[in-house]
Amino acid sequence: MRRRDFLQSSAHAALFSLAAARLGAAPVGTASPLMAGDASGAADKMAWWREARFGMFVHFGIYSELAGEWNGRTDYGEWIRNNAKIPIEQYDTFLERFNPVAFDADRLASLAAAAGMKYLVITTKHHDGFALWPSRQGDFNVSRTPYRRDLMRAVADACRRHGVVPCWYHSIMDWHHPDYLPRRDWEKERRPEGGASFDRYVQFLHAQVEELLTQYGDIGVMWFDGEWEGATWTHERGVALAQHCRALQSNVLINSRVGPKAAGESELSGGKMGDFGTPEQKVPDRGLAGVDWESCITMNENWGFNRADTKWKSLPTLVGMLTETASKGGNLLLNVGPKGDGSLPLESVDRLQGLAAWMTVHGEAIHGTQASPFDGLGFRVTRGARRLNCFLPQWPAARELLLPGLRSTPTRARMLGGPRRERLGVRAVDNGVVVTLPDRASDPVCSVLALDFSEAPVVAAP
């Protein structure tokens, strides 16, 4: 990830059937939404991803073994080799330490599935160049470690067992490959710039991506990063990489970071190459009509594991980010950073389990929804085909809740997780609809008011 301190076939058809069923898509034996793009266009290819609204990000690599600490400083993460200026020959010795025997792909995928995360994006290779699968391209990969096993195979298989779509993160930047350019100003060990061939590195990059898209079945997303060094990674090279991915898997989604942003282009936009935009560590002020985007955000302050980082976001904060992204028509990709031994920090597990408890009751207000039709409300709303979901993290002091501009009268109003036969009072007024709320909140983290309609609700423009 970017860091704030930088520069300061039929066999395939069944693979996503479980995920498709969980997303309310085609049943087993028919084409899953992930396989539908060629016949119906890009919009259908995106359907499963838009339906999902929530995914898990996983940052894991050699840097996890260092736990964010180097020479007494404890504020490093996945950028530790660059930011601590660790010589390459010293960094290479960490291969001998990488033995994540506690890495449990089933546990990871099951936690994601329980939390309502419909897809999982894991780092196949971060900027340090270390590959978590036994790549035939070069030797800086898991096959040279005591662990030796293919982490990508474990993750892909576990995701499918739990109905989660497997997706790959892959860094365009590579601080280890002798032909990657530009060099950092402190590097002295790799091949001198005069002897490096970036074209040769690009061939290496394409070959690794081809392995990832031909050895593990259908992949939901190729999530690229490290594209911003525009002196070497050009628009044309981004186009070529995207075309290569789509030639290998026509329905794979590609994020906007496959190529450098054009001048003035927002990170919210997928641009001309990507299928969706990728704002980082923030939720945009508002979505853009017709634009797909995904906010990737950490649970604490670091992407890779940092033992000293105790600034964990609370469960209400995480639920608030999820409801905010969904209410603006976006997805949330929430990160976990396993420890060096592969185990998950207890704080991450606690929050994932808290999300699972909340999503078990309220997931229908997130999955398959669209952006709020309202503007300027004091609470967030998502829209379904015949449903409005109102998120109330603080219980209103007044029991009368106004939805201004709502021109359709609900057939039923109820609190998700409330009594099964509950029907709240509803009345139309000149400027909208008023719902009479119960005396108490239905959930301690965030209550959800669900309004059902006989047809698509009509909301007047502000």
N, C-alpha and C positions, 0 to 999 in steps of 0.2 A: 504494500500500500504506500501511497504518498505519506510522508511524515512532515509535520510542521517545521521540523528542524533540518530539512533538506534544502541545501543552498540557503540556508536557514530554512433389407430383405425380410420374409415371413417369420423367420426365427426371431428377428428383431421386434416384430409386431407385438409380441407378448411382454416385452421387457417393461413397458410402462403401463400395462393393463391394470395393475393394482393401484398405481398412482392415479391413473385416469378415473378408476372407479371412486377413489376417495375424493377426487375433485369434481365428482358429479358428471363425468364425461362418459364416453362410449364404454359399454361393458366389454368384458373379455370376449375375444373372438371378432371384434370389430376394430377399426382403426382408432388408435388413441389420438388425443389432440396433438400430441407431439409429432405424429406421423402425417398430419393432415395438410401441411403447408403447400406441397407441390400442386395439389389439385385445386385448392381454394385460395391460394395466395398467402402473403405474409401475415395478414390479419389473423387467419386461422392458426398459423404457426405459433402466434403469440398467445393463443387462447388459454392454454394451460397455465402459462406464467402469470397472466392477468388474473386468472381465477385464484391462483395461489395466494398472492398478496404478502406472503411471509416466508422467509427462507433463513437458513443457517449458513454463516460464513465460518470457516475453520482455517486459522493460520497456524501452521506447524512446520518445523524444519530443524536444522542444526542449531539455529539461533535459540530455539526453545530450551536446549540443554544449558545455555549460558544464563537463562533466567533473568536477562536484562542487566547483568552486572559485569563490569570490566574495570580493572585497576581502581577499585574503590568507588566508582560511580555506579549508581543503581537505576538510572533513568533511561536505559536503552531497551529496545524491543527487537523487532525483526530487521531493523536497519543497523544492528549493532556492528557489523563488519565495517560498514561505511562510516558511521558516526564515531566509532571508537578507533577507526583507522587501523584495523587489525591486519597485519601482513598476511598475504595469501598462504604462505607456507605454514604459518601458525594456525590459520583458520582450517587448513586441510587436516591438521592433526585431530580436529574435533570429530572427524569421521570415526575414529576409534572409540569415541565416547557415545556415539548415537546408537542406542539400543532400547527403543521404547517398548519394552515388554508389557507395559500396562496399557498400551494403545488398544482400545476395544471398539472396533468399528460398529459392532452391533449395538453397543451401549450408546454410542454417539448418534446413530441413526434412530434408535428408539426414543431417545430424549428429544430429538428434533421432531419426530412424528407426533409424540405425545403433546408437544408444545404447539402443534398446529403449523409447523414449518413444513412446507410441501416440497422443498428442494434444498439441496445441500451443496455449497460451493467450497471446495477444499483446495489449498495451495498444492499444486503438483510441483511447481518450482517457483521460488521467490527470487528476489533480485540477487541474492547471493549465489544463484546458479545451481544449488543442490536439488537434485531430482528425487522425489519420493517414490519413484518406480525404477526398476532395473532397465533404464534406457540403454539402447544400443548405441546411442550417440554420446561419445565421451565416456568418462568413468567417474565423474563427480556425482555419484548417485547412491542410492540405498544399498546396492549390491556390494559396495566396498565397506560397509559398516558391519558390526557384529550382528545387527538385526537381519539384514539381507532380504527380508520378505517384502513383497510388493504391496505397499500401503494403498495404492490406487485400486488394485484388485479387491482388497478387503473392503474398502469404502463403497465401491460400485456395487458389489454383491450385497452388502449390508443394507444399503439404501433401497435396493429393489425388494429385499425381504420385508422391509418396513413401509413400503409404499411411498418412498421419498425419491424424487428425481435426482440422480447424481449429476453434478456439474463440476467443471474444472476451472480453477484459476491458474493462469500461466503468465509468468513475467516475460515481457519483451526485453527488458533490461537484464544484463547478466554481468556481475562483477567478477566472475570467475573465468569465463571463456577467454582464451587468448586473443580472439579476433573481435571481441565486442569493443565498440568505440562510442563515445569518448571515454578516456581514462579519467579517473579522479586525479586531482593535482598531487595527491600524496602517494599514489601508487608507483612502485618501481619494479615490481616483480614480474608482471605479465609481459608478454611480447611487446617490444617498443611500438609506438603508434606507427612508425614508418614501416614496420614489418607486418602489421595487422591488416586483415582484409575483412571489412564489414560484410561484403557480399558472401564471403565464406561463412561468417556467423549467421547470416540470414538463412543460408541453406541448412545449417544446424538447427536453427529455430523451427523452420518448416518441417524438418525431419522429426523433431521431438513432438510437435503438434500432431503430425500424422500418426505417430505411435499412439498418442492419447485418444485419437478419434477412430482408430481401427482395431484396438486391442481390448476394448472394454464395453462394447455394445453401444447402444444409443446414448448420447450425452445431451443433457438439456441445454446447457449454456457453456460456451467458451468465454471465460471472464478474463480479459486481458488487462494488463497493468504495466507501468513503466514505459509508457509510449511517448513521454513528453520531451525527450532529447531529440528535438526536431532536426538538428544538424545531421543526424544519421538516420533516425526513424522517420521517414517522410510519409506524406499522404499516399503516394504511390505504393510504398511498401505495405502500408496498412491495408490498402485495397487488395493487394495481391494475397496477403495473409487471410483476409476475410473470404476471398474467393476460394482459396485453398480449403479452408474449413468447410465451406458450403459444398464444394465438390466432393468432399469426403462424407459429409452428413448434411443433406439438403435442409433438414429441419432444425439444425442446431442454431440456437440463438447466440448472438455475439454482442457484447457490450460496447459502448461508445469508445472505450479506450484502445480499441484495436488500431486506431490511428490518431495522430496529434490533432488537437482542436484547431479549427480555423480561427482566425482573428475575430474576436468578439463573440465567438460561439459559447453558449452557456453549457455548463456541465450537466444541466438538466436535460439537454437535448441529446438524442442518439446520433445526431449528425447525419452524414450521407452514408456512412458505413455501418454503424452500429444499429442494433434493433432497439436499444433503450439507453437512456442517459444514466450516469452514475455519480450523483452527488455524494460526497464523502463527509462523514461525521456531522451531518446536518440534515434537517428536513427543510426543503424549500419553503419560502413564505406562502407560495401557492403553486398548484400544478398548472400545466399548460394543456389546453384542450387538444386532444388528439396526439399527445406526446406521452410515450411510455418512459418511466423512470423508476429508479430503485435507489433508496438511500442505504448506504452501508455504514454501520455504526458499531462501535465497540461497547462492551458491557462496562469496561472501566476506561482507562486512558490509552492502553496499548493493544495492538493487534496480536503480536506474539507474546508469549508468556513472560511476565515480569513479576518476580517474587515480591518486589517492594511496592508494587502498584496496588494500593488498597482503596482507590477511589471508585468503588463499584456503584453503578447506578441502581437505585432502588427498584423494586418490582413495580410500584405505581408509575415511576418514570418510564420504565420500559413499556408498560402497557400504554402509557400516554403517547410514546413515540409510535407505537404500532397503530393506534387509533388515528393519530395525526396523519401518518403517511396514507393510510387507507382512505381517510376523509378527503384527501387531496388527490386521490386517484393514483397513488404510487405503491411500490412494494417496500418492505423493510427487510434488509439482509443483516441479521444480527450476529455479531462475531463471538466465537469462543476461541481461546488460545490454550491448547493442551500443554501440560508441563513437559519437560524433557523426557520423562519416562513414559509419556503418552497418556497419563491419567489427566482427568479434567479437574481444574480448581473447584473446590467445594462451593465457592461463591457462585461460580457459573452454574453448577448443578442445581443449587438452591433456587436460582432465578429461573432456570429452565423449568423446574418443577412447579414454581409459582405461576409461570406463564401457562403451563399445561392445565393447572387447576382453573385458571381464568378462561382459557380458550375452550375447555371442555363444555363450558356453559355458554360462552359468548362467541365462539368461533364463527357461527353463521352470520354474525354482524360484520365479519372481516372478509372471509373467503367469498369470492365471486361478486364482490360489491364494486360500485363505482363511486366517483367523487361526490361530495355533498352538492345538492342543488341550491343550497342557501349561501348567502354571503353575509358576513358580519355577525353571525350568531355568537353567543357566549359559550357554546358547547359544540362539539364535533358531531358530524352526521355522515353516515354512509348510505348509499342508495342501492337497493336491489331492484329486480324487475317489478315487483309489487310490494316493496317494503322500504321503509325508512328506519334506520337505526340511530338512536340518539345516545351519545356517550356522556355520562354524568359522573365524573370522578369526584366532584363535590356535590353533596345533596343540596338542592335548592332550598333556601329558607322558606319560600312560598311554595305551596303545593300546586299552584297553577303554572303550567309551562306553556308558553306561547311559541308556536312555529309560524313566524310571520311570512305571508305570501303563499302559504299552502292552500291551494284551491280545491283539493280533494279531501273528502271526509273519510277517515279510516274506518274500515269495517271492524277492526279490533285494535285495542291498545293494551299492551301488557309489558311487564318487566321480564326480561330473560332471566331465568333462574328463580322467578317468583312462583306463586301457587299456580298449578296447571290450569285451573279454570278461571284464573284472574282476568277480569275485564275492567280496564280503567275508564273513567268518565271522559268523554270527548264531546266538544261542542264547537261548531263553526262560529267565528266572529268576523267582523268586518275586515280585519287585517290578517286573517289567517285561521288557525285552529288552536284551541286550548285543550291541553290534556291535564286531568287532575291526577297528580301523582300520589302514591301511597305515603303513609306517614314516615316510613323509614327507607333508607337505601337498601337495595336488594343485594349489593355486593360491597365489601369493604374497600376494594381497590378501585373499581369503576363499574357503576351500574349502567345497564343498557335498556333503554326504552325502545320497544319494537312496535312500529305502527304498520299494520297490514292493510292492503287496499284491494279492491276488486279488479283494478287495472293499474297501469303505471300512474303514480301520483303526479299531479301537476303543481308546479311551484312557479309563481309569478316572478319575473325578473325583477331584481331590486331597482 
